[in-house]
């Protein structure tokens, strides 16, 4: 090994020692960033669990998000249109809705008699 290679190896070792001996990720550093991924996940999970225990706070966050999205009328219309297209493709479901509507309307005798009179006039 040449003298330049030896000096380079020693330089890398010195940097590693200066950075706290390196880490599992090879980045050196200290604190949270130096921890392995599993340890970071455990800590982050505890934080998320602690925050989510406050249901009122979480509900307020969700409400703010919903209000923000619902102000975009074009976006909401697109969502509704997609949902309507998806539901209307289910012919059995649509037939069921139609039957329920027909049953409810046909029980209104006054409404049905008006329809009958108009039909007789044409």
Secondary structure as UniProt FT lines:
FT   HELIX           3..18
FT   TURN            19..20
FT   TURN            24..25
FT   HELIX           31..34
FT   HELIX           37..52
FT   HELIX           55..70
FT   HELIX           73..88
FT   HELIX           91..106
FT   HELIX           109..121
//
